[in-house]
Amino acid sequence: MRKPGPQKAIDWKDGKKHKYSRPSESPSQYQGHFTWEKYLKETCAIPAPAHCFKQSYTPPANEFKISMKLEAQDPRNTTSTCIATVVGLTGARLRLRLDGSDNKNDFWRLVDSAEIQPIGNCEKNGGMLQPPLGFRLNASSWPMFLLKTLNGAEMAPVRIFHKEPPSPSQNFFKTGMKLEAVDRKNPHFICPATIGEVRGSEVLITFDGWRGAFDYWCRYDSRDIFPVGWCSLTGDNLQPPGTKGETFVLGDGLPGPLEPRLDPMDSALNSVNSSSHSRSSRDCRLPGYRHLHQPSSLSQGTSALRRPSSGGSDRYLGPRDVSRLSGRDPSSWSVEEVMQFIRESDPQLGPHADLFRKHEIDGKALLLLRSDMMMKYMGLKLGPALKLTYHIDKLKQGKF
């Protein structure tokens, strides 16, 4: 986990350690030794009462160990129950990887989440374990893969699972209340946050000091939000509040281009909210970067792609360069490159390309899309959705 210091921080991302400089203008009183008591007094704010949250009043003990196996819902296909392996632990949370998937699709769950169960629970309830979305092998090999992955594995014992707490009877949150919340763009972080707005059963989570770059809407009974003091009780690492100025400079001090990035799960989930709740910024906190100035946005009218050159400046891609998409891993495509792929795949799909910018669909998110998601969340009709699914399937097979 990242351990804040006076000027340096360590960020564990995808199992790798990255260092980056914190902005020199960061409030010195919060660097490395943030305390809620002092912060609440200085901001004249009140914490959200514990009864507002769908969390246990006493945080559950985390007795899981790395490499233990359990059953978990596939976060990208919640109708499927899969085998998952514990690959990380922090506080009362588990970092999970679905067997047959890769580290790009890791996700976090609380130890008292109803979405994780002991091995055998699915079969006991008449269900069948399924391969994860994007299973790397042929689907017909799943039964044998399942046997091999469970053979000799350490199963998480039933006694270390906890019952999920009940939901509050209603939305008790009020605007301005303080809380702790998972940063969904960097879900291994929990940060100080504020209720920015209350709307029916939803609340707007705003992260203190980040000026809207990471805000998100969620239900009042979300498991990603916690009462003040939660991290202190669980031993998790609460990040100090961020700072204001919102662009990134490379860790070596040299300016560099920035593209918004979301991990695959965020791209799929945030598309639901992006149509109804606009973000005030599209910045992302990236390892190896620090904040300095606001990035200029790409012109929405251009059909060319923009790519950083080796010298750090940008150049535009012409038709010949665009054809080089075929030699690149689609999961590395930017939003603009995805739009170009849509236009090249079928001229009749061209008018729909802007939807992919609106919903921030990059290469990773593109490979996760299904026709039902495109119709439900992006507003596409059945015909275009089926055509796009066909081209995405071809792309997965390496035929683009």
TIKOL-895898 format. One line per 10 residues: their letters; for each residue x, y, z of N, C-alpha, C. Coordinates in steps of 0.2 Angstrom, whole numbers, plus 5000, padded with zeros to 4 digits. Layout:
% TIKOL-895898
A> X:Y:Z:X:Y:Z:X:Y:Z  ...
***
This chain:
% TIKOL-895898
MRKPGPQKAI> 5004:4994:5000:5000:5000:5000:5004:5006:5000  5002:5012:4998:5005:5018:4998:5006:5021:5005  5012:5023:5007:5013:5026:5013:5015:5033:5012  5010:5038:5014:5012:5045:5013:5018:5047:5017  5022:5051:5014:5028:5054:5018:5028:5061:5016  5033:5065:5019:5033:5072:5018:5033:5074:5011  5036:5071:5006:5036:5073:4999:5035:5067:4994  5037:5061:4997:5036:5055:4993:5031:5050:4995  5028:5047:4990:5023:5042:4992:5025:5035:4988  5022:5030:4990:5023:5023:4987:5016:5021:4985
DWKDGKKHKY> 5015:5019:4979:5009:5017:4976:5010:5010:4973  5006:5005:4976:5006:4998:4974:5001:4997:4968  5003:4996:4962:4998:4996:4957:4999:4990:4953  4995:4985:4952:4996:4979:4948:5002:4975:4950  5003:4976:4957:5008:4972:4960:5015:4975:4959  5015:4981:4957:5022:4985:4956:5022:4991:4960  5028:4992:4962:5029:4998:4966:5031:5004:4962  5028:5010:4963:5029:5016:4960:5030:5022:4965  5035:5026:4963:5036:5032:4968:5034:5038:4964  5031:5043:4967:5030:5049:4964:5030:5055:4969
SRPSESPSQY> 5031:5061:4967:5031:5066:4971:5024:5069:4973  5023:5071:4979:5017:5075:4981:5018:5082:4979  5013:5086:4978:5013:5093:4977:5016:5096:4983  5021:5101:4981:5024:5105:4987:5019:5109:4991  5013:5111:4987:5008:5115:4990:5003:5111:4995  5004:5104:4996:5000:5100:5000:5000:5103:5007  4995:5103:5010:4994:5106:5017:4999:5102:5022  5004:5105:5025:5009:5101:5028:5006:5098:5034  5000:5100:5037:4998:5097:5043:4995:5090:5041  4994:5089:5035:4990:5082:5033:4995:5077:5030
QGHFTWEKYL> 5002:5079:5029:5006:5075:5026:5009:5070:5031  5007:5064:5030:5009:5058:5033:5006:5057:5040  5003:5062:5043:5000:5061:5050:4993:5064:5050  4989:5062:5046:4982:5064:5046:4978:5062:5051  4974:5066:5055:4970:5063:5060:4963:5067:5059  4958:5062:5060:4951:5065:5059:4949:5070:5064  4951:5069:5071:4949:5074:5076:4951:5081:5074  4958:5082:5072:4960:5088:5070:4957:5091:5064  4956:5086:5059:4953:5088:5053:4946:5091:5054  4942:5087:5057:4935:5089:5058:4934:5096:5062
KETCAIPAPA> 4939:5097:5067:4939:5103:5070:4940:5109:5066  4945:5108:5061:4948:5113:5057:4943:5115:5051  4939:5110:5049:4934:5110:5044:4927:5112:5046  4926:5112:5053:4920:5113:5056:4914:5108:5053  4916:5102:5052:4912:5097:5049:4910:5092:5054  4905:5088:5052:4902:5083:5057:4903:5076:5053  4905:5071:5056:4905:5064:5053:4898:5061:5052  4897:5057:5047:4890:5054:5046:4890:5049:5052  4884:5048:5055:4883:5043:5060:4884:5036:5058  4886:5032:5062:4887:5025:5060:4880:5021:5057
HCFKQSYTPP> 4874:5024:5059:4868:5020:5057:4867:5022:5050  4871:5027:5047:4870:5028:5040:4872:5023:5035  4877:5019:5038:4881:5014:5033:4878:5007:5034  4879:5004:5028:4878:4996:5028:4885:4993:5030  4887:4994:5036:4893:4991:5038:4892:4989:5046  4896:4984:5048:4896:4982:5054:4898:4987:5059  4895:4988:5065:4897:4993:5070:4904:4991:5073  4905:4985:5073:4912:4982:5075:4915:4979:5068  4920:4982:5065:4922:4979:5059:4924:4972:5060  4923:4967:5055:4924:4960:5056:4932:4959:5055
ANEFKISMKL> 4934:4954:5059:4941:4951:5058:4942:4948:5051  4948:4950:5049:4950:4947:5043:4955:4942:5044  4953:4935:5044:4957:4930:5045:4959:4926:5038  4958:4929:5033:4960:4926:5026:4967:4926:5025  4970:4922:5021:4977:4922:5019:4978:4922:5012  4984:4925:5010:4985:4925:5003:4985:4917:5000  4982:4917:4994:4982:4910:4990:4976:4906:4992  4972:4908:4997:4966:4904:4999:4961:4905:4993  4957:4900:4992:4952:4900:4987:4945:4900:4990  4940:4904:4986:4933:4904:4988:4929:4905:4982
EAQDPRNTTS> 4922:4906:4983:4918:4907:4978:4916:4915:4978  4916:4918:4972:4914:4925:4972:4910:4926:4965  4906:4931:4966:4902:4934:4960:4907:4937:4955  4906:4936:4949:4910:4939:4944:4908:4947:4944  4912:4952:4945:4909:4959:4946:4907:4961:4939  4909:4958:4933:4908:4960:4927:4902:4956:4924  4900:4951:4928:4894:4947:4925:4891:4944:4932  4887:4948:4935:4885:4946:4942:4880:4940:4943  4878:4937:4937:4874:4931:4937:4879:4925:4938  4885:4926:4937:4890:4920:4937:4894:4920:4944
TCIATVVGLT> 4894:4914:4947:4898:4912:4952:4904:4909:4950  4910:4911:4952:4917:4909:4950:4921:4907:4956  4927:4904:4954:4932:4902:4959:4937:4908:4959  4938:4911:4965:4943:4916:4966:4948:4915:4971  4954:4918:4970:4960:4917:4974:4961:4924:4978  4963:4923:4984:4965:4929:4988:4972:4931:4986  4973:4937:4983:4979:4939:4981:4982:4945:4985  4978:4948:4989:4980:4954:4993:4975:4955:4999  4978:4958:5004:4974:4959:5010:4975:4966:5013  4970:4970:5015:4971:4976:5018:4965:4977:5023
GARLRLRLDG> 4966:4979:5029:4961:4980:5034:4956:4974:5034  4949:4976:5032:4944:4971:5032:4942:4969:5025  4947:4970:5020:4946:4969:5013:4950:4964:5010  4948:4961:5005:4952:4956:5001:4952:4958:4994  4958:4957:4991:4959:4958:4984:4959:4951:4981  4954:4951:4976:4952:4944:4973:4954:4944:4966  4956:4938:4963:4957:4937:4956:4953:4931:4954  4949:4931:4949:4945:4925:4947:4950:4921:4943  4950:4914:4945:4954:4909:4942:4952:4909:4935  4957:4909:4930:4955:4909:4923:4955:4916:4920
SDNKNDFWRL> 4956:4921:4925:4957:4928:4923:4964:4931:4924  4965:4937:4923:4972:4940:4924:4971:4945:4929  4977:4948:4931:4977:4953:4936:4974:4960:4934  4973:4961:4928:4969:4967:4925:4962:4968:4928  4959:4962:4930:4952:4962:4932:4952:4960:4940  4957:4961:4944:4956:4960:4951:4951:4965:4954  4948:4963:4959:4943:4967:4963:4944:4966:4970  4940:4971:4974:4941:4971:4981:4934:4969:4984  4934:4965:4990:4928:4964:4993:4929:4964:5001  4924:4966:5005:4924:4966:5012:4924:4958:5014
VDSAEIQPIG> 4927:4957:5020:4926:4950:5022:4919:4948:5024  4915:4953:5025:4908:4951:5027:4903:4952:5021  4906:4952:5015:4902:4953:5009:4898:4947:5007  4891:4947:5005:4887:4942:5003:4890:4939:4996  4894:4943:4993:4896:4941:4986:4902:4936:4986  4904:4934:4992:4910:4929:4993:4907:4924:4998  4908:4917:4996:4906:4912:5000:4911:4906:5000  4911:4901:5004:4915:4896:5004:4914:4891:4998  4920:4888:4996:4919:4883:4991:4914:4878:4993  4910:4877:4988:4904:4872:4989:4898:4875:4990
NCEKNGGMLQ> 4897:4881:4991:4891:4885:4993:4887:4885:4986  4890:4886:4981:4886:4886:4974:4882:4880:4973  4886:4874:4973:4884:4868:4972:4878:4866:4977  4879:4867:4983:4874:4866:4988:4868:4869:4987  4868:4875:4984:4862:4878:4982:4859:4877:4975  4862:4872:4972:4859:4870:4966:4862:4873:4960  4867:4877:4961:4870:4881:4955:4876:4878:4953  4879:4881:4947:4885:4878:4944:4891:4884:4944  4897:4882:4946:4902:4887:4945:4903:4888:4937  4905:4895:4936:4905:4897:4929:4912:4899:4928
PPLGFRLNAS> 4915:4899:4922:4921:4903:4920:4920:4910:4920  4925:4914:4922:4925:4921:4922:4924:4924:4915  4921:4930:4915:4920:4933:4909:4927:4935:4906  4928:4933:4899:4934:4933:4896:4939:4928:4898  4936:4922:4900:4940:4916:4902:4946:4915:4896  4952:4914:4898:4958:4914:4894:4958:4908:4889  4955:4902:4892:4955:4896:4888:4949:4895:4884  4949:4889:4881:4942:4887:4877:4937:4885:4882  4931:4887:4881:4926:4886:4886:4925:4879:4888  4926:4874:4883:4925:4867:4884:4930:4864:4889
SWPMFLLKTL> 4936:4868:4890:4941:4866:4894:4940:4868:4902  4934:4871:4903:4932:4874:4909:4932:4868:4915  4928:4863:4914:4928:4858:4919:4934:4855:4921  4939:4854:4916:4945:4851:4918:4950:4856:4921  4949:4863:4919:4953:4868:4922:4950:4869:4930  4944:4868:4931:4941:4869:4938:4944:4863:4942  4944:4857:4940:4947:4852:4944:4954:4853:4945  4958:4855:4941:4965:4856:4942:4966:4862:4947  4962:4868:4946:4963:4873:4950:4962:4872:4958  4957:4867:4959:4955:4866:4966:4959:4860:4969
NGAEMAPVRI> 4962:4856:4964:4966:4850:4967:4972:4853:4971  4972:4851:4978:4977:4853:4982:4977:4860:4985  4972:4864:4983:4972:4871:4984:4970:4872:4992  4971:4877:4995:4969:4879:5002:4963:4883:5001  4957:4879:5004:4951:4882:5003:4950:4887:5010  4947:4893:5009:4945:4897:5015:4940:4893:5019  4942:4892:5025:4937:4889:5030:4931:4893:5031  4925:4889:5032:4919:4892:5033:4919:4897:5039  4922:4896:5044:4922:4900:5050:4925:4907:5049  4929:4908:5044:4931:4915:5043:4927:4920:5039
FHKEPPSPSQ> 4922:4917:5036:4917:4921:5032:4912:4924:5037  4910:4930:5036:4905:4934:5040:4899:4935:5037  4893:4936:5041:4887:4938:5038:4887:4945:5036  4884:4946:5030:4883:4953:5028:4879:4957:5032  4880:4963:5035:4876:4967:5039:4870:4970:5035  4864:4971:5038:4858:4974:5035:4859:4981:5033  4855:4982:5028:4855:4989:5025:4851:4994:5030  4853:5000:5030:4849:5005:5034:4842:5005:5032  4837:5007:5036:4830:5007:5034:4829:5013:5028  4833:5018:5028:4832:5023:5023:4839:5027:5022
NFFKTGMKLE> 4839:5032:5018:4845:5036:5017:4845:5041:5022  4850:5041:5027:4850:5045:5032:4855:5051:5031  4859:5050:5026:4865:5055:5024:4862:5062:5023  4866:5067:5025:4865:5074:5024:4871:5077:5021  4870:5082:5016:4875:5085:5013:4880:5088:5018  4886:5087:5016:4892:5090:5021:4894:5085:5026  4891:5079:5027:4894:5074:5032:4900:5071:5029  4905:5070:5034:4911:5067:5032:4911:5059:5033  4915:5056:5029:4915:5049:5029:4922:5046:5026  4923:5040:5026:4929:5037:5022:4926:5033:5017
AVDRKNPHFI> 4929:5033:5011:4926:5030:5005:4932:5027:5000  4930:5022:4997:4935:5018:4992:4935:5023:4986  4941:5024:4984:4943:5028:4978:4941:5023:4972  4936:5023:4968:4934:5018:4963:4939:5018:4958  4943:5023:4956:4948:5023:4951:4954:5020:4953  4955:5020:4960:4961:5016:4963:4958:5013:4969  4955:5007:4968:4951:5004:4973:4955:5001:4979  4961:5001:4979:4965:4999:4985:4966:5005:4990  4964:5011:4988:4964:5017:4992:4957:5018:4996  4957:5020:5002:4952:5023:5006:4954:5030:5008
CPATIGEVRG> 4949:5035:5006:4951:5042:5007:4946:5046:5011  4948:5051:5014:4943:5056:5017:4938:5058:5012  4932:5059:5013:4927:5061:5008:4921:5065:5012  4917:5068:5008:4911:5072:5010:4905:5070:5006  4899:5070:5009:4893:5069:5005:4892:5076:5002  4892:5076:4995:4892:5082:4991:4884:5083:4989  4880:5078:4989:4873:5079:4987:4869:5073:4989  4863:5073:4991:4859:5068:4992:4853:5068:4987  4852:5062:4984:4846:5062:4979:4843:5056:4979  4837:5055:4982:4833:5049:4983:4837:5044:4987
SEVLITFDGW> 4839:5038:4984:4842:5033:4987:4850:5034:4986  4852:5039:4982:4859:5040:4980:4862:5045:4984  4869:5045:4984:4873:5050:4987:4879:5051:4983  4881:5058:4983:4887:5060:4979:4893:5060:4983  4898:5055:4982:4904:5055:4986:4909:5060:4983  4911:5064:4987:4917:5069:4984:4923:5068:4989  4929:5068:4985:4935:5066:4989:4938:5073:4991  4939:5074:4997:4942:5080:5000:4949:5082:4997  4949:5088:4994:4955:5090:4991:4956:5088:4984  4952:5085:4981:4953:5083:4974:4948:5086:4969
RGAFDYWCRY> 4944:5090:4971:4940:5095:4967:4936:5091:4961  4933:5086:4963:4929:5083:4958:4932:5077:4953  4938:5077:4953:4941:5072:4949:4939:5065:4950  4937:5063:4956:4936:5056:4957:4929:5055:4960  4925:5060:4960:4918:5059:4963:4914:5054:4959  4910:5051:4963:4905:5046:4960:4899:5046:4964  4893:5044:4961:4887:5043:4964:4886:5035:4966  4883:5034:4972:4882:5027:4974:4876:5027:4978  4873:5021:4979:4868:5020:4984:4870:5021:4991  4865:5023:4995:4867:5025:5002:4869:5019:5006
DSRDIFPVGW> 4867:5013:5003:4869:5007:5007:4875:5003:5003  4879:5007:4999:4885:5005:4996:4890:5002:5001  4894:4996:4999:4899:4994:5004:4906:4997:5003  4906:5002:4999:4912:5006:4997:4913:5012:5002  4908:5013:5006:4908:5019:5010:4908:5017:5018  4912:5021:5022:4913:5019:5029:4912:5025:5033  4910:5024:5040:4910:5029:5045:4917:5032:5046  4918:5038:5048:4924:5041:5051:4927:5036:5056  4934:5034:5055:4937:5030:5060:4938:5023:5058  4934:5021:5052:4934:5014:5050:4941:5011:5049
CSLTGDNLQP> 4945:5015:5045:4952:5013:5044:4956:5012:5050  4955:5016:5055:4959:5016:5061:4957:5010:5065  4951:5007:5065:4949:5001:5068:4951:4995:5064  4951:4995:5058:4953:4989:5054:4960:4989:5053  4964:4994:5054:4971:4994:5052:4973:4995:5045  4968:4997:5041:4969:4999:5034:4972:5006:5034  4975:5008:5028:4979:5014:5027:4974:5020:5024  4972:5024:5029:4968:5030:5026:4973:5035:5023  4971:5037:5016:4975:5042:5013:4973:5049:5015  4978:5053:5016:4977:5060:5018:4973:5064:5012
PGTKGETFVL> 4970:5069:5014:4966:5073:5009:4971:5075:5003  4968:5076:4997:4972:5078:4991:4973:5085:4991  4976:5088:4986:4977:5095:4985:4973:5097:4979  4973:5104:4978:4969:5107:4972:4974:5108:4966  4976:5111:4959:4980:5111:4953:4979:5105:4950  4976:5101:4944:4974:5094:4943:4977:5091:4936  4983:5092:4935:4986:5089:4929:4992:5085:4932  4995:5081:4928:5000:5077:4930:5007:5078:4926  5012:5078:4930:5019:5079:4927:5023:5072:4929  5027:5070:4924:5030:5064:4926:5035:5064:4932
GDGLPGPLEP> 5036:5059:4935:5040:5059:4941:5047:5062:4941  5049:5062:4935:5056:5065:4934:5056:5072:4933  5050:5075:4933:5049:5082:4933:5048:5085:4926  5048:5080:4921:5047:5083:4914:5039:5082:4912  5037:5087:4909:5030:5087:4907:5028:5081:4902  5022:5078:4903:5021:5073:4898:5013:5073:4897  5011:5070:4891:5004:5070:4890:5000:5065:4894  4994:5067:4895:4990:5063:4900:4983:5060:4896  4982:5054:4897:4975:5052:4894:4971:5049:4900  4965:5051:4901:4961:5048:4906:4961:5040:4906
RLDPMDSALN> 4962:5037:4911:4962:5030:4911:4957:5027:4917  4954:5022:4915:4950:5018:4920:4951:5011:4920  4951:5007:4925:4952:5000:4925:4946:4997:4922  4946:4991:4919:4940:4988:4916:4934:4988:4920  4934:4987:4926:4928:4987:4930:4925:4994:4931  4930:4999:4932:4927:5006:4932:4924:5008:4926  4927:5006:4920:4924:5008:4913:4917:5006:4913  4916:4999:4914:4909:4996:4914:4904:4999:4918  4907:5000:4925:4902:5002:4930:4900:5010:4929  4905:5014:4928:4904:5021:4928:4900:5023:4922
SVNSSSHSRS> 4900:5019:4917:4896:5021:4911:4889:5022:4913  4886:5018:4918:4879:5019:4920:4878:5026:4923  4883:5029:4927:4882:5035:4929:4884:5041:4925  4888:5040:4920:4891:5045:4916:4886:5049:4912  4880:5045:4910:4875:5048:4906:4871:5053:4910  4870:5052:4916:4866:5056:4920:4869:5061:4925  4876:5059:4927:4879:5063:4931:4886:5065:4928  4887:5071:4925:4893:5073:4922:4898:5074:4927  4905:5073:4925:4910:5074:4930:4913:5081:4929  4915:5084:4934:4918:5090:4933:4925:5090:4930
SRDCRLPGYR> 4928:5084:4930:4935:5083:4927:4936:5076:4925  4940:5075:4920:4942:5068:4918:4949:5066:4920  4952:5069:4925:4958:5068:4927:4958:5061:4931  4964:5058:4931:4965:5051:4935:4971:5052:4939  4971:5049:4945:4977:5049:4949:4981:5043:4946  4987:5044:4944:4991:5039:4941:4997:5038:4944  5000:5032:4945:5006:5031:4948:5012:5034:4944  5016:5038:4947:5022:5041:4943:5020:5048:4941  5015:5051:4943:5012:5057:4941:5011:5062:4947  5012:5068:4946:5009:5073:4951:5006:5079:4948
HLHQPSSLSQ> 5002:5082:4952:4997:5087:4949:5001:5094:4948  5000:5097:4943:5002:5104:4941:4997:5108:4938  4995:5107:4932:4991:5111:4928:4985:5107:4925  4980:5111:4922:4974:5108:4919:4976:5105:4912  4975:5099:4910:4976:5097:4903:4972:5100:4898  4974:5101:4892:4970:5103:4887:4966:5097:4884  4960:5098:4882:4956:5092:4880:4957:5091:4872  4956:5085:4870:4956:5084:4862:4950:5087:4859  4951:5090:4853:4946:5093:4850:4941:5087:4848  4934:5089:4849:4929:5083:4848:4928:5083:4840
GTSALRRPSS> 4930:5088:4837:4928:5087:4829:4934:5084:4825  4940:5082:4828:4945:5080:4824:4944:5072:4823  4946:5069:4817:4945:5062:4816:4952:5059:4817  4958:5063:4818:4964:5061:4819:4965:5059:4826  4970:5054:4827:4972:5052:4834:4978:5056:4836  4979:5057:4843:4984:5060:4845:4988:5055:4849  4995:5055:4848:4999:5050:4852:5006:5054:4854  5008:5052:4860:5014:5056:4862:5020:5053:4858  5025:5057:4856:5031:5055:4853:5036:5054:4858  5042:5051:4856:5047:5049:4860:5050:5055:4863
GGSDRYLGPR> 5049:5061:4860:5052:5067:4863:5047:5070:4868  5041:5068:4869:5037:5070:4875:5032:5075:4872  5032:5077:4865:5027:5081:4862:5022:5077:4859  5016:5080:4856:5011:5076:4853:5011:5077:4846  5009:5071:4842:5008:5072:4835:5002:5069:4833  4999:5070:4827:4993:5068:4825:4994:5062:4820  4990:5057:4821:4991:5051:4817:4986:5052:4811  4990:5050:4805:4986:5051:4799:4983:5044:4797  4980:5043:4791:4977:5036:4789:4982:5031:4789  4989:5032:4787:4993:5026:4788:4995:5024:4795
DVSRLSGRDP> 4995:5029:4799:4996:5027:4806:4991:5024:4809  4984:5026:4807:4979:5022:4810:4979:5015:4809  4981:5013:4803:4981:5006:4801:4985:5002:4805  4990:5005:4809:4994:5002:4814:4991:4999:4820  4984:5001:4821:4980:4998:4826:4980:4991:4826  4981:4988:4820:4980:4981:4819:4986:4977:4822  4992:4981:4823:4997:4977:4826:4998:4978:4834  4993:4982:4837:4994:4983:4844:4988:4979:4848  4990:4978:4854:4985:4975:4859:4979:4979:4860  4973:4977:4858:4967:4981:4858:4966:4984:4866
SSWSVEEVMQ> 4968:4980:4871:4967:4982:4877:4971:4988:4879  4976:4990:4875:4980:4996:4876:4978:5002:4872  4972:5002:4869:4969:5007:4865:4967:5013:4869  4967:5019:4867:4964:5024:4870:4957:5025:4868  4953:5030:4871:4946:5031:4869:4946:5033:4862  4951:5037:4860:4951:5040:4853:4952:5034:4848  4957:5029:4850:4958:5024:4845:4952:5019:4845  4949:5018:4850:4942:5014:4850:4937:5017:4845  4937:5024:4846:4932:5027:4841:4934:5026:4834  4941:5026:4832:4943:5025:4826:4942:5018:4823
FIRESDPQLG> 4942:5013:4828:4941:5006:4827:4933:5005:4825  4929:5009:4828:4922:5008:4827:4921:5011:4820  4924:5016:4818:4923:5020:4811:4925:5015:4806  4931:5012:4807:4934:5008:4802:4930:5001:4801  4927:4999:4806:4924:4992:4806:4918:4992:4802  4914:4997:4802:4908:4998:4798:4906:5005:4797  4906:5008:4791:4904:5015:4790:4898:5017:4793  4893:5012:4794:4886:5013:4796:4886:5014:4804  4892:5012:4807:4893:5013:4814:4896:5019:4816  4899:5023:4811:4902:5029:4812:4899:5034:4817
PHADLFRKHE> 4892:5035:4815:4888:5040:4820:4888:5038:4827  4889:5032:4829:4889:5030:4836:4896:5030:4839  4901:5032:4836:4908:5033:4839:4908:5037:4844  4904:5043:4844:4905:5048:4849:4902:5045:4856  4898:5040:4856:4895:5037:4862:4901:5034:4866  4906:5032:4862:4912:5029:4866:4916:5034:4869  4916:5040:4867:4920:5045:4870:4916:5047:4876  4909:5048:4875:4905:5050:4881:4905:5045:4887  4905:5039:4885:4906:5034:4891:4913:5032:4893  4918:5035:4890:4925:5034:4891:4927:5027:4890
IDGKALLLLR> 4925:5024:4885:4926:5017:4883:4933:5017:4880  4938:5014:4883:4945:5013:4881:4945:5006:4878  4951:5004:4877:4952:4997:4874:4950:4991:4879  4952:4992:4885:4950:4987:4890:4942:4987:4891  4939:4992:4891:4932:4992:4892:4928:4990:4886  4931:4991:4880:4928:4989:4874:4928:4981:4874  4933:4978:4876:4933:4971:4876:4929:4967:4881  4926:4972:4885:4921:4969:4890:4914:4970:4888  4913:4974:4883:4906:4976:4881:4902:4970:4878  4896:4970:4880:4891:4965:4877:4885:4969:4874
SDMMMKYMGL> 4881:4966:4870:4876:4969:4867:4871:4972:4872  4869:4968:4877:4864:4970:4882:4867:4976:4886  4873:4977:4887:4876:4983:4890:4876:4989:4886  4877:4988:4879:4877:4994:4875:4870:4996:4874  4865:4992:4874:4858:4994:4873:4856:4997:4880  4857:4994:4886:4855:4997:4892:4858:5003:4894  4865:5004:4894:4869:5009:4896:4871:5014:4891  4871:5012:4885:4873:5017:4880:4868:5019:4875  4862:5016:4876:4856:5018:4872:4856:5016:4865  4860:5011:4863:4860:5009:4856:4854:5004:4855
KLGPALKLTY> 4852:5004:4848:4847:4999:4846:4850:4993:4845  4846:4988:4844:4848:4981:4844:4853:4980:4838  4851:4982:4832:4855:4981:4826:4862:4984:4827  4863:4990:4829:4870:4992:4830:4874:4988:4835  4870:4987:4841:4873:4983:4846:4876:4976:4844  4872:4973:4840:4874:4966:4837:4880:4967:4833  4879:4972:4828:4885:4973:4824:4892:4974:4828  4891:4978:4833:4897:4980:4837:4900:4974:4840  4895:4970:4843:4897:4964:4846:4901:4959:4842  4898:4959:4836:4902:4955:4830:4909:4957:4829
HIDKLKQGKF> 4910:4963:4829:4917:4966:4827:4921:4965:4833  4918:4966:4839:4922:4965:4846:4924:4958:4846  4920:4953:4845:4922:4946:4845:4927:4945:4840  4927:4948:4834:4932:4947:4829:4939:4950:4832  4938:4955:4835:4944:4958:4838:4947:4954:4844  4943:4951:4848:4946:4946:4853:4949:4940:4850  4947:4938:4844:4950:4933:4840:4956:4935:4836  4958:4941:4837:4964:4943:4833:4963:4944:4826  4957:4945:4824:4956:4946:4816:4955:4953:4814  4956:4958:4818:4955:4964:4816:4962:4967:4812
***
